[in-house]
Amino acid sequence: MNSRERVLTALKHKEPDRVPFDIGGSVTTGIHKVAYKNLLEYLGIKNREIITIEYLQQLAMIDEDILTRFNVDLRPIATNMPEHLMPEFFIEENHEKFYDQFNIKWRKPLEYGLYFDLEEQPFSNFTSVKEVEEFEFPDPLESSRYIGVSEKAQAIKDNTNAAITLAGITAGITEIACWLRGMENFMVDMMLDRKMAEAILDKVMVFKAKFWEEALLSFGDLIDVVIEADDLGTQTSQLFSPKQYRDIIKPRHKIIFDTIKKAKPDVFIFLHSCGNIYDLIPDLIEIGVDAINPVQVTAKDMDTKRLKKEFGNDLTFWGGGIDSVNILNKATPEQVKDEVKRRIHDLAPGGGFIFSAVHNIQPDVPPENIIAMIEALNEFGVYK
């Protein structure tokens, strides 16, 4: 069974030969460039240039020889950022800074900075829906976004037999709404100025839907999984009440997912959402989500055994393989292996499980623990 067959079998809730493995298949299953540098050095690979493929989280592009070495089953592709929208980095107040394609300003400390954080939100002082409607977004259909992407996907298909994921054009509709408006402002809008909240969500929704339709009609035949994201959970509950989600956000998610499925009916939809999303899972299944990530096992109500029992027939768990905050970075290699064994036991039976850590591998994760995680997956992730 090759990698693509293995992934598709798991997504169809059947048992492949082994649990599929993902590292780097999305910007929420990747590895920070510091952790990747340490891993390469541990493997005896020195002086290799490390390419940053995602600026905000400072994720490394994982080299093909490493993906092959560890039997990783997925490969990502993404569309291009038009040259005139490429970030121009500058130094200001002991920070490295840039403006993104929506004119949101980001900053990272020059000393010991590991990630970029929000600094300025272009909608923060808006008082009317008209201002939102008149704000000029970049063109999701600009032809330069799509040049050469099909050829890259075809090369992956020809050379690796891996399943191919296609990254979305930006983060989720509520996430971008918070970035544009400021999180506090947007939360207040959701409660007190619904027209403003909906105007922002609609603007982002249309942007994303246009992108998915264009991308999937152009080269969707080469894509197995599309990557969407929208953080809806906290450590203990949800960012929005279930009623708010169902009244305001869910209909817009459905439009995006319907657009995806209409353009390519057999594609699988991967949705990243951190935190406790337990109460929203039936809604996500209803509107077409096929797989959830990162399966944040330390959040309230996100117990892997319970999730598998209640939702395992309808939903693939893409993640949940090991906690990246408390175990992968702090435990011993033997404790890492024990945790991986436990999560595989909970999530693997019957298929519907793709192994990855809970979110990206962070800078403080020792390379010994990454190797222990992979060794445990190879030992315990085989179907009998």
KERO-520880 format. One record per residue (C-alpha): x, y, z. Coordinates in Angstrom, 1 decimal, always signed. Last residue first. Example, Ala and Ser with C-alpha at 12.3 -4.5 7.8 and 13.67 -1.06 7.14 Angstrom:
REM KERO-520880
<r east="+13.7" north="-1.1" up="+7.1"/>
<r east="+12.3" north="-4.5" up="+7.8"/>
***
This chain:
REM KERO-520880
<r east="-3.0" north="-6.6" up="+12.3"/>
<r east="-2.8" north="-2.8" up="+11.8"/>
<r east="+0.7" north="-1.3" up="+12.4"/>
<r east="+0.8" north="+1.9" up="+14.5"/>
<r east="+2.4" north="+0.5" up="+17.6"/>
<r east="+6.0" north="+0.0" up="+16.5"/>
<r east="+6.3" north="+2.6" up="+13.7"/>
<r east="+4.3" north="+5.1" up="+15.7"/>
<r east="+6.6" north="+4.5" up="+18.7"/>
<r east="+9.7" north="+5.0" up="+16.6"/>
<r east="+8.3" north="+8.2" up="+15.2"/>
<r east="+7.5" north="+9.6" up="+18.7"/>
<r east="+10.9" north="+8.5" up="+20.0"/>
<r east="+12.6" north="+10.3" up="+17.1"/>
<r east="+10.8" north="+13.5" up="+17.9"/>
<r east="+11.6" north="+13.0" up="+21.6"/>
<r east="+15.4" north="+12.6" up="+20.8"/>
<r east="+15.1" north="+15.8" up="+18.7"/>
<r east="+14.2" north="+17.8" up="+21.9"/>
<r east="+11.0" north="+19.9" up="+21.6"/>
<r east="+11.7" north="+23.4" up="+22.8"/>
<r east="+11.1" north="+25.0" up="+19.4"/>
<r east="+7.6" north="+23.7" up="+19.0"/>
<r east="+6.3" north="+20.8" up="+16.9"/>
<r east="+3.1" north="+22.1" up="+15.3"/>
<r east="-0.3" north="+21.2" up="+16.5"/>
<r east="-1.1" north="+18.1" up="+18.6"/>
<r east="+1.3" north="+15.7" up="+17.1"/>
<r east="+0.4" north="+13.9" up="+13.9"/>
<r east="-1.1" north="+10.5" up="+13.2"/>
<r east="-3.9" north="+10.1" up="+10.8"/>
<r east="-6.9" north="+8.3" up="+12.2"/>
<r east="-10.3" north="+7.3" up="+10.6"/>
<r east="-9.3" north="+3.7" up="+10.5"/>
<r east="-11.4" north="+1.0" up="+12.3"/>
<r east="-9.2" north="+1.1" up="+15.4"/>
<r east="-6.6" north="+4.0" up="+15.3"/>
<r east="-7.9" north="+6.5" up="+17.8"/>
<r east="-7.7" north="+5.2" up="+21.4"/>
<r east="-4.9" north="+2.6" up="+21.0"/>
<r east="-3.0" north="+5.1" up="+18.8"/>
<r east="-3.3" north="+7.6" up="+21.6"/>
<r east="-2.1" north="+5.2" up="+24.3"/>
<r east="+0.9" north="+4.0" up="+22.2"/>
<r east="+1.9" north="+7.6" up="+21.5"/>
<r east="+1.8" north="+8.4" up="+25.2"/>
<r east="+3.9" north="+5.4" up="+26.1"/>
<r east="+6.5" north="+6.3" up="+23.5"/>
<r east="+6.8" north="+9.9" up="+24.8"/>
<r east="+7.2" north="+8.6" up="+28.3"/>
<r east="+10.1" north="+6.4" up="+27.0"/>
<r east="+11.7" north="+9.4" up="+25.3"/>
<r east="+11.5" north="+11.4" up="+28.5"/>
<r east="+8.9" north="+14.1" up="+28.9"/>
<r east="+9.1" north="+17.8" up="+28.5"/>
<r east="+8.8" north="+18.8" up="+24.8"/>
<r east="+6.6" north="+15.9" up="+23.5"/>
<r east="+4.8" north="+15.7" up="+26.8"/>
<r east="+3.4" north="+19.0" up="+28.1"/>
<r east="+3.0" north="+21.3" up="+25.1"/>
<r east="+3.1" north="+19.0" up="+22.0"/>
<r east="+0.5" north="+16.5" up="+23.3"/>
<r east="+0.9" north="+13.3" up="+21.3"/>
<r east="-1.0" north="+11.6" up="+18.5"/>
<r east="-4.0" north="+13.9" up="+18.8"/>
<r east="-3.7" north="+14.7" up="+15.2"/>
<r east="-6.0" north="+14.1" up="+12.2"/>
<r east="-9.0" north="+12.5" up="+13.8"/>
<r east="-11.3" north="+11.4" up="+11.0"/>
<r east="-15.0" north="+12.0" up="+11.5"/>
<r east="-18.2" north="+10.1" up="+10.8"/>
<r east="-17.8" north="+6.7" up="+12.4"/>
<r east="-15.3" north="+8.0" up="+15.0"/>
<r east="-17.7" north="+10.5" up="+16.4"/>
<r east="-19.0" north="+9.2" up="+19.7"/>
<r east="-16.5" north="+6.3" up="+20.5"/>
<r east="-13.5" north="+8.1" up="+18.9"/>
<r east="-14.2" north="+11.3" up="+20.8"/>
<r east="-14.6" north="+9.5" up="+24.1"/>
<r east="-11.3" north="+7.6" up="+23.7"/>
<r east="-9.5" north="+10.7" up="+22.6"/>
<r east="-10.6" north="+12.9" up="+25.5"/>
<r east="-11.4" north="+16.4" up="+24.1"/>
<r east="-14.0" north="+17.3" up="+26.7"/>
<r east="-11.7" north="+20.0" up="+28.3"/>
<r east="-8.5" north="+20.7" up="+26.4"/>
<r east="-5.4" north="+18.5" up="+27.0"/>
<r east="-6.1" north="+16.3" up="+24.0"/>
<r east="-6.2" north="+19.1" up="+21.5"/>
<r east="-7.4" north="+17.1" up="+18.5"/>
<r east="-5.2" north="+19.1" up="+16.0"/>
<r east="-7.2" north="+18.8" up="+13.7"/>
<r east="-10.6" north="+17.6" up="+12.5"/>
<r east="-11.3" north="+15.5" up="+9.5"/>
<r east="-14.2" north="+15.1" up="+7.1"/>
<r east="-16.0" north="+18.4" up="+7.6"/>
<r east="-19.2" north="+18.5" up="+5.5"/>
<r east="-21.7" north="+20.8" up="+7.1"/>
<r east="-23.3" north="+18.1" up="+9.3"/>
<r east="-19.9" north="+16.9" up="+10.6"/>
<r east="-19.0" north="+20.4" up="+11.7"/>
<r east="-22.4" north="+20.8" up="+13.5"/>
<r east="-21.9" north="+17.4" up="+15.3"/>
<r east="-18.4" north="+18.6" up="+16.4"/>
<r east="-19.6" north="+21.9" up="+17.8"/>
<r east="-20.1" north="+20.8" up="+21.5"/>
<r east="-16.7" north="+19.1" up="+21.5"/>
<r east="-14.7" north="+22.1" up="+20.2"/>
<r east="-12.4" north="+22.4" up="+23.2"/>
<r east="-9.2" north="+23.8" up="+21.9"/>
<r east="-7.7" north="+24.4" up="+18.5"/>
<r east="-9.6" north="+24.2" up="+15.3"/>
<r east="-8.1" north="+22.9" up="+12.1"/>
<r east="-10.6" north="+21.6" up="+9.5"/>
<r east="-9.6" north="+19.0" up="+6.9"/>
<r east="-12.1" north="+18.7" up="+4.0"/>
<r east="-11.7" north="+15.6" up="+1.9"/>
<r east="-12.0" north="+15.9" up="-1.9"/>
<r east="-14.5" north="+13.6" up="-3.7"/>
<r east="-17.0" north="+16.2" up="-4.7"/>
<r east="-14.4" north="+18.6" up="-6.3"/>
<r east="-15.8" north="+22.0" up="-7.3"/>
<r east="-19.2" north="+21.3" up="-5.6"/>
<r east="-17.4" north="+20.0" up="-2.5"/>
<r east="-15.3" north="+23.1" up="-2.1"/>
<r east="-18.2" north="+25.5" up="-2.7"/>
<r east="-20.3" north="+23.5" up="-0.2"/>
<r east="-17.5" north="+23.8" up="+2.3"/>
<r east="-17.3" north="+27.6" up="+1.9"/>
<r east="-21.1" north="+28.1" up="+2.0"/>
<r east="-21.3" north="+25.8" up="+5.1"/>
<r east="-18.7" north="+27.8" up="+6.9"/>
<r east="-20.8" north="+30.8" up="+6.3"/>
<r east="-24.0" north="+29.1" up="+7.7"/>
<r east="-21.9" north="+27.9" up="+10.7"/>
<r east="-20.6" north="+31.3" up="+11.7"/>
<r east="-23.7" north="+33.4" up="+12.6"/>
<r east="-26.6" north="+31.4" up="+13.9"/>
<r east="-25.0" north="+28.0" up="+14.6"/>
<r east="-21.8" north="+29.5" up="+16.1"/>
<r east="-23.7" north="+32.1" up="+18.1"/>
<r east="-26.0" north="+29.3" up="+19.4"/>
<r east="-23.0" north="+27.0" up="+20.3"/>
<r east="-21.6" north="+29.9" up="+22.3"/>
<r east="-18.5" north="+31.5" up="+20.8"/>
<r east="-14.8" north="+31.1" up="+21.8"/>
<r east="-15.6" north="+27.6" up="+22.9"/>
<r east="-15.0" north="+25.8" up="+26.2"/>
<r east="-12.1" north="+25.0" up="+28.6"/>
<r east="-8.8" north="+25.3" up="+26.8"/>
<r east="-10.4" north="+27.6" up="+24.2"/>
<r east="-12.2" north="+26.6" up="+21.0"/>
<r east="-13.3" north="+28.0" up="+17.7"/>
<r east="-10.0" north="+28.4" up="+15.8"/>
<r east="-10.9" north="+28.4" up="+12.1"/>
<r east="-8.9" north="+26.4" up="+9.7"/>
<r east="-9.2" north="+24.9" up="+6.2"/>
<r east="-6.9" north="+22.5" up="+4.5"/>
<r east="-8.0" north="+20.7" up="+1.3"/>
<r east="-7.3" north="+17.0" up="+1.0"/>
<r east="-6.7" north="+14.7" up="-2.1"/>
<r east="-5.7" north="+17.2" up="-4.7"/>
<r east="-4.5" north="+16.3" up="-8.2"/>
<r east="-7.9" north="+16.4" up="-9.9"/>
<r east="-8.4" north="+19.8" up="-8.2"/>
<r east="-6.1" north="+21.5" up="-10.6"/>
<r east="-8.1" north="+24.4" up="-12.2"/>
<r east="-11.6" north="+23.7" up="-10.8"/>
<r east="-10.1" north="+23.2" up="-7.4"/>
<r east="-8.1" north="+26.4" up="-7.4"/>
<r east="-10.8" north="+28.7" up="-8.8"/>
<r east="-13.6" north="+27.4" up="-6.6"/>
<r east="-11.4" north="+27.4" up="-3.5"/>
<r east="-10.2" north="+31.0" up="-4.1"/>
<r east="-13.7" north="+32.4" up="-4.8"/>
<r east="-14.9" north="+30.8" up="-1.6"/>
<r east="-12.1" north="+32.3" up="+0.4"/>
<r east="-12.6" north="+35.9" up="-0.6"/>
<r east="-16.4" north="+35.5" up="-0.3"/>
<r east="-16.0" north="+34.2" up="+3.2"/>
<r east="-13.6" north="+37.0" up="+4.2"/>
<r east="-16.1" north="+39.7" up="+3.2"/>
<r east="-19.0" north="+37.8" up="+4.6"/>
<r east="-17.3" north="+37.5" up="+8.0"/>
<r east="-16.6" north="+41.2" up="+8.1"/>
<r east="-20.1" north="+42.1" up="+7.2"/>
<r east="-21.5" north="+39.6" up="+9.6"/>
<r east="-19.6" north="+41.1" up="+12.6"/>
<r east="-20.7" north="+44.6" up="+11.6"/>
<r east="-24.3" north="+43.6" up="+11.3"/>
<r east="-24.1" north="+41.7" up="+14.6"/>
<r east="-23.3" north="+44.8" up="+16.5"/>
<r east="-23.8" north="+44.0" up="+20.2"/>
<r east="-22.8" north="+40.4" up="+20.9"/>
<r east="-20.8" north="+39.4" up="+17.8"/>
<r east="-19.5" north="+43.0" up="+17.6"/>
<r east="-18.2" north="+42.7" up="+21.1"/>
<r east="-16.2" north="+39.6" up="+20.2"/>
<r east="-14.9" north="+41.4" up="+17.1"/>
<r east="-13.7" north="+44.4" up="+19.1"/>
<r east="-12.0" north="+42.2" up="+21.6"/>
<r east="-10.3" north="+40.2" up="+18.9"/>
<r east="-9.0" north="+43.1" up="+16.8"/>
<r east="-10.9" north="+44.0" up="+13.7"/>
<r east="-8.7" north="+42.6" up="+11.0"/>
<r east="-7.1" north="+39.9" up="+13.0"/>
<r east="-10.3" north="+38.9" up="+14.7"/>
<r east="-12.1" north="+38.7" up="+11.3"/>
<r east="-9.2" north="+36.7" up="+10.0"/>
<r east="-9.7" north="+34.1" up="+12.7"/>
<r east="-13.4" north="+34.1" up="+12.3"/>
<r east="-13.2" north="+33.5" up="+8.6"/>
<r east="-10.3" north="+31.0" up="+8.8"/>
<r east="-6.7" north="+31.5" up="+7.9"/>
<r east="-5.6" north="+32.4" up="+4.4"/>
<r east="-5.5" north="+31.1" up="+0.9"/>
<r east="-6.1" north="+27.5" up="+2.0"/>
<r east="-3.4" north="+24.9" up="+1.7"/>
<r east="-3.8" north="+22.0" up="-0.7"/>
<r east="-2.9" north="+18.6" up="+0.6"/>
<r east="-1.5" north="+15.8" up="-1.6"/>
<r east="-1.4" north="+12.1" up="-0.7"/>
<r east="+2.0" north="+10.7" up="-1.4"/>
<r east="+3.0" north="+8.5" up="-4.4"/>
<r east="+6.4" north="+10.3" up="-4.1"/>
<r east="+7.7" north="+11.1" up="-7.6"/>
<r east="+4.8" north="+11.2" up="-9.9"/>
<r east="+2.2" north="+12.6" up="-7.5"/>
<r east="+4.7" north="+15.2" up="-6.2"/>
<r east="+5.6" north="+16.2" up="-9.7"/>
<r east="+1.9" north="+16.6" up="-10.6"/>
<r east="+1.3" north="+18.8" up="-7.6"/>
<r east="+4.2" north="+21.1" up="-8.6"/>
<r east="+2.9" north="+21.2" up="-12.2"/>
<r east="-0.5" north="+22.2" up="-11.0"/>
<r east="+0.9" north="+25.0" up="-8.9"/>
<r east="+3.0" north="+26.5" up="-11.7"/>
<r east="+1.0" north="+29.7" up="-12.0"/>
<r east="-2.0" north="+29.7" up="-9.6"/>
<r east="-1.4" north="+32.9" up="-7.5"/>
<r east="-0.1" north="+34.7" up="-10.6"/>
<r east="-3.6" north="+34.6" up="-12.1"/>
<r east="-5.2" north="+36.9" up="-9.6"/>
<r east="-8.4" north="+35.2" up="-8.6"/>
<r east="-8.1" north="+35.9" up="-4.9"/>
<r east="-7.8" north="+39.6" up="-5.7"/>
<r east="-6.5" north="+41.5" up="-2.7"/>
<r east="-9.1" north="+43.1" up="-0.4"/>
<r east="-10.1" north="+46.7" up="-0.7"/>
<r east="-12.0" north="+48.2" up="+2.2"/>
<r east="-15.2" north="+49.6" up="+0.9"/>
<r east="-17.5" north="+46.9" up="+2.4"/>
<r east="-15.8" north="+47.2" up="+5.8"/>
<r east="-16.1" north="+51.0" up="+5.8"/>
<r east="-19.8" north="+50.7" up="+4.8"/>
<r east="-20.5" north="+48.4" up="+7.7"/>
<r east="-19.8" north="+51.4" up="+10.0"/>
<r east="-17.7" north="+52.3" up="+13.0"/>
<r east="-14.2" north="+51.2" up="+11.9"/>
<r east="-11.5" north="+51.9" up="+14.4"/>
<r east="-10.0" north="+48.4" up="+14.6"/>
<r east="-10.6" north="+47.6" up="+11.0"/>
<r east="-6.9" north="+47.8" up="+9.9"/>
<r east="-5.6" north="+45.8" up="+12.9"/>
<r east="-2.1" north="+46.7" up="+14.1"/>
<r east="+0.4" north="+44.7" up="+16.2"/>
<r east="-0.4" north="+41.1" up="+15.8"/>
<r east="+2.3" north="+38.6" up="+16.8"/>
<r east="+5.1" north="+37.0" up="+14.8"/>
<r east="+6.8" north="+33.9" up="+16.3"/>
<r east="+10.1" north="+32.8" up="+17.9"/>
<r east="+11.7" north="+36.1" up="+19.0"/>
<r east="+14.8" north="+35.5" up="+21.1"/>
<r east="+16.2" north="+39.0" up="+20.3"/>
<r east="+14.7" north="+40.6" up="+17.2"/>
<r east="+11.2" north="+40.5" up="+18.7"/>
<r east="+8.6" north="+39.5" up="+16.1"/>
<r east="+6.0" north="+41.9" up="+14.7"/>
<r east="+2.8" north="+41.8" up="+12.5"/>
<r east="+0.8" north="+44.5" up="+10.8"/>
<r east="-2.5" north="+43.7" up="+9.0"/>
<r east="-2.6" north="+45.3" up="+5.6"/>
<r east="-4.7" north="+42.5" up="+4.2"/>
<r east="-1.9" north="+41.0" up="+2.2"/>
<r east="+0.4" north="+41.1" up="+5.2"/>
<r east="+2.3" north="+44.0" up="+6.7"/>
<r east="+5.8" north="+43.3" up="+8.1"/>
<r east="+7.9" north="+43.7" up="+11.2"/>
<r east="+11.2" north="+42.6" up="+12.8"/>
<r east="+11.3" north="+44.1" up="+16.3"/>
<r east="+13.8" north="+46.1" up="+18.3"/>
<r east="+11.6" north="+49.3" up="+17.9"/>
<r east="+11.4" north="+49.0" up="+14.1"/>
<r east="+13.1" north="+46.7" up="+11.6"/>
<r east="+11.6" north="+46.0" up="+8.2"/>
<r east="+10.3" north="+43.0" up="+6.3"/>
<r east="+8.5" north="+43.5" up="+3.0"/>
<r east="+5.8" north="+40.9" up="+2.7"/>
<r east="+4.9" north="+39.6" up="-0.8"/>
<r east="+1.7" north="+41.3" up="-2.0"/>
<r east="+3.3" north="+42.8" up="-5.2"/>
<r east="+4.8" north="+39.4" up="-6.0"/>
<r east="+1.5" north="+37.6" up="-5.9"/>
<r east="+1.6" north="+35.0" up="-3.1"/>
<r east="+1.6" north="+31.6" up="-4.8"/>
<r east="-0.7" north="+28.7" up="-4.3"/>
<r east="+0.1" north="+26.0" up="-1.8"/>
<r east="+1.2" north="+22.4" up="-1.9"/>
<r east="+1.6" north="+19.9" up="+0.9"/>
<r east="+2.9" north="+16.4" up="+0.9"/>
<r east="+1.5" north="+13.5" up="+2.9"/>
<r east="+2.5" north="+10.0" up="+3.9"/>
<r east="+5.7" north="+10.6" up="+5.9"/>
<r east="+7.9" north="+7.5" up="+5.9"/>
<r east="+10.5" north="+8.9" up="+8.2"/>
<r east="+13.4" north="+8.8" up="+5.8"/>
<r east="+11.2" north="+9.9" up="+2.9"/>
<r east="+10.1" north="+13.0" up="+4.7"/>
<r east="+13.7" north="+13.7" up="+5.7"/>
<r east="+15.0" north="+13.3" up="+2.2"/>
<r east="+12.2" north="+15.5" up="+0.9"/>
<r east="+13.3" north="+18.4" up="+3.1"/>
<r east="+10.8" north="+19.8" up="+5.6"/>
<r east="+10.0" north="+23.4" up="+5.0"/>
<r east="+10.4" north="+25.1" up="+8.4"/>
<r east="+7.7" north="+26.9" up="+10.3"/>
<r east="+8.1" north="+30.3" up="+11.7"/>
<r east="+4.6" north="+30.5" up="+13.1"/>
<r east="+3.8" north="+33.8" up="+11.5"/>
<r east="+6.2" north="+33.4" up="+8.6"/>
<r east="+5.2" north="+30.1" up="+7.1"/>
<r east="+7.5" north="+28.3" up="+4.6"/>
<r east="+10.8" north="+29.3" up="+6.4"/>
<r east="+13.7" north="+27.6" up="+4.5"/>
<r east="+16.4" north="+25.9" up="+6.4"/>
<r east="+19.8" north="+25.9" up="+4.6"/>
<r east="+21.8" north="+22.8" up="+5.5"/>
<r east="+25.0" north="+23.4" up="+7.4"/>
<r east="+24.8" north="+20.2" up="+9.3"/>
<r east="+23.0" north="+16.8" up="+8.9"/>
<r east="+24.2" north="+14.4" up="+11.6"/>
<r east="+20.7" north="+13.3" up="+12.5"/>
<r east="+20.9" north="+15.3" up="+15.7"/>
<r east="+21.9" north="+18.3" up="+13.6"/>
<r east="+18.8" north="+17.9" up="+11.4"/>
<r east="+16.6" north="+17.6" up="+14.5"/>
<r east="+18.0" north="+20.7" up="+16.1"/>
<r east="+17.5" north="+22.7" up="+12.9"/>
<r east="+13.9" north="+21.3" up="+12.7"/>
<r east="+13.2" north="+22.4" up="+16.3"/>
<r east="+14.5" north="+25.9" up="+15.6"/>
<r east="+12.5" north="+26.0" up="+12.3"/>
<r east="+9.2" north="+25.2" up="+14.0"/>
<r east="+7.7" north="+21.9" up="+12.8"/>
<r east="+4.5" north="+21.2" up="+10.9"/>
<r east="+1.1" north="+19.8" up="+11.6"/>
<r east="-0.7" north="+23.1" up="+11.9"/>
<r east="+0.7" north="+24.7" up="+8.7"/>
<r east="-0.3" north="+21.6" up="+6.8"/>
<r east="+1.3" north="+18.4" up="+5.5"/>
<r east="+4.4" north="+19.1" up="+7.5"/>
<r east="+4.4" north="+16.0" up="+9.6"/>
<r east="+1.7" north="+13.5" up="+8.8"/>
<r east="+1.9" north="+9.8" up="+9.4"/>
<r east="-0.7" north="+7.3" up="+8.2"/>
<r east="-1.6" north="+4.5" up="+10.6"/>
<r east="-0.5" north="+1.2" up="+9.2"/>
<r east="-1.6" north="-1.4" up="+6.6"/>
<r east="-4.8" north="+0.6" up="+6.0"/>
<r east="-7.9" north="+0.2" up="+8.3"/>
<r east="-11.1" north="+1.6" up="+6.9"/>
<r east="-12.8" north="+4.8" up="+7.8"/>
<r east="-12.7" north="+6.4" up="+4.3"/>
<r east="-10.1" north="+8.9" up="+5.5"/>
<r east="-7.9" north="+5.9" up="+6.6"/>
<r east="-8.1" north="+4.3" up="+3.2"/>
<r east="-7.4" north="+7.7" up="+1.6"/>
<r east="-4.2" north="+8.1" up="+3.7"/>
<r east="-2.9" north="+4.6" up="+3.0"/>
<r east="-3.7" north="+4.7" up="-0.7"/>
<r east="-1.8" north="+8.0" up="-1.0"/>
<r east="+1.2" north="+6.6" up="+1.0"/>
<r east="+1.5" north="+3.3" up="-1.0"/>
<r east="+0.0" north="+0.0" up="+0.0"/>
***
